[in-house]
Amino acid sequence: MKSKAAVKRIITTLKDIYPDALCSLQYEKDYELLFAVRLSAQCTDERVNKVTPALYARFPTLESFAEADPKEVGEYIHSCGFYNGKARDIVACARQLIEKHGGRVPGTMEELTALPGVGRKTANLILGDIFGQEGYVCDTHCIRITGRLGITDGSKDPLQVERQLRQSIPPKESNNFCHRMVLFGRDTCTARSPKCGSCLLRRDCDTGKAAAK
């Protein structure tokens, strides 16, 4: 596993590159972020951000989502893919938020993952962005890049990666670190053609060192 000194350098460098580690999904209300993350599954954040303004205009309250016909919700999110399942989850989640949580997004991993369509990745993001808690969001960017860096062992299993990150990344850094992984994955450490030659993390990257040899 990567040394603490190397991990610290990686975190510091990423902070220098991306001072504002913000979630790229746009939202105003807590539950809107919850729904947006569900929409982002196997879809780009850019596409989700194009879809949600009209969706939230049509269903401006949590109550309106809870009373909605999933088929109509599906019409608004069609371009996000897998729209039938996502629409059913959003409507069911809205109902459960009202019935079990007084219309509020809950703030524990156990409560969040009990909601329809909410897994650990979504729950970690909500805990970090909404509640300021630790949040190890293991999306495709985070899994790919931490494996290349050598922070994790290259596992593709999100839960295994999350467990390894919890051993290496301090809790207070976790949420922003994962957001920076997304930004870095789009800019530099892309899936197909990573820009190793100009990468500012190459000094501490197992993959970059191997490529240099």
N, C-alpha and C positions, 0 to 999 in steps of 0.2 A: 504494500500500500504506500501511497505517497507520504513523504515526511511532513511533519507539521509546518516546518519552515517553507517547504515548497507550496503547500496549500495556502499558507498565509500570503505568499507572493502572488499566487494566482488570484486570490480574493482581492488583494490590493490593486493589482493591475486591472482587473475587471472594473473596479470602482473608478479608476482613472479613465477608462475608456467610456464607461456608461455611468456617469454620476447620478443620473435619475433612473433608477431601476423600477420603472413603472410597468404594470400589466398593460398589454397592448389591447385588451378587450375594453370597449367603452361601456360605461354604465353610470347611473346616477343613484339607484337604489340597491341595497344589498342583494335582494332576491334577483335583480336583473343580472348581476355578475354570476350568480348561481346558474341561471338559465343560459347565459352566454357561454359559460364553460361547457355546459351540456351540448350546446350547438356546435362548439368547436371540435368535438370529437370527429376525427377523420375529415376535418375541414379547416381551412385557414382562418386565422383571426381576422384577416382583412375582409374575407367574405362575410363572416359573422357581423362585423361592424357595419356592413352595407345593408344587412337584413334587419338588424334589431331596431333601428329608428321607426320603421313602419310597423313592426310587430308591437313595440311598446306604445305607439300612438293608438293602435287599434285596441290594445288591452292595457290601459294606463294604470291599473291597480292590480294588486295580488288577487283581490276578489274577482275581478273580471277574468283573470286567467283560470281561477278555480271553477268558474261557471262556464268556461269556454267549451266549444265543441272541438275536440282534438283535430278533426278534419279541417276546420277553418284555420287553426294554428298551423297545421301542416302546409296550408297554402302559402302562408307568409314565410315559411322557412324552407320551402322546397329546394332552393338552390344550395342549401347546406348539406344535402345528402342525408339518407336514412331518416327522412323527415317524419315518417309515420311513427316510428319508435320514439324519436325525440319529442314530437308533439304530445304523445301519450304521457311521457315522463314529465314534461313541463306542467301539464294540467294536473296530473296526479300529485306532483311535488307541491304545487300551489295549494291544493286541497289539504295536504298533510301539514303544510306550514301553518295554515289557518286552524285546522282542527287540533293539532298537537302542540303547536308552539306559539299560539297567540298571534300569528301573522309575522313572526320574526324568524330570521335565519338563526338557527342554533349555533352555539360556539364550542362544541366538542366533536371530536372525531367520531365517537360512537353515534351521536345524534345525527350528524351530517350523513354518514354512510348508511343510515337507516332510511334516508329519503330516496324516493324513486329516481334512478338514473345517476346517483351520486356515488362515485368510488373514492378511493384514497387520494388520487391525484386532484380531483375537484375539491375534496375536503381540505387537503393541505393548502390549496390556493386560497380558499375562503378563510381558513384560520389565519393565514399570513396577511392577506390583504385587508380583510374586514376587521379582524380582531387583534392584529398585531402580535400574534403568537408565532411560534416556529412553524415553518411550512416548507416541507421538502417535496416540491412539485416535480415529479419524475415523468416529464413528457418526453417525446422523441428526441428533442434537442439535448436535454439534460442527460438522458441515458447515453446518447451517442458521444457527446463531448467529454463527459466525465470518464467514460471508458477509454477514449483516446488519450486523455491526459494521464490516466493511470490512477485517478482518485478512486475509481471503482475497478473491479476486475474484468470489465467488459461484458458482464451479464446484461441480457436484454429484458430480464424480468423486472418490472417496475418495483415490486416489493423488495426484491433483493437489492436493487440499486438504492432504494430509500434507506434500507438498513445500513448499507455501507456508507452512505452520505452522512447519516446520523453519527457515525463514528469519526468522521473527518471534518465536516463543516459545522462550526459552532452554531447553536440554535439561533442566536441573535442575527446571524448572517444568512440563515438558510433561505428565507423568502426572497430577499433581494438577489442572492446568489443564483437562484433558479431563474428569476426573471432575466438576469444578465446572461445566463446560458442560452436563453431563447434569442436574445439580441445578437449574441456572439455567433450563434448557429446560423443566423440569417446573413450576417455580414462576412464572416471569416471561415468558421469551421463548418462549412456546408456539408451536406450528406455525400454528394458525389465528387466535388472538386474542392476540397479544403485548401485554403490559401496559406499553406504551411510556410512558404518563403517569407511572407510579410507578417506572420503571426507573432504577436507580442507575448504569447504564452509559450513559445517554442522551447525556451530554456527549460521549462518544467514539464514539457509534454513528452510522454513516452513515444507516441506515434511520430511526433516531429523529429525527435532524436534519431529514431530508427530510420526515418526517411533521409535524414542528412548523411547517414553512414552509407 
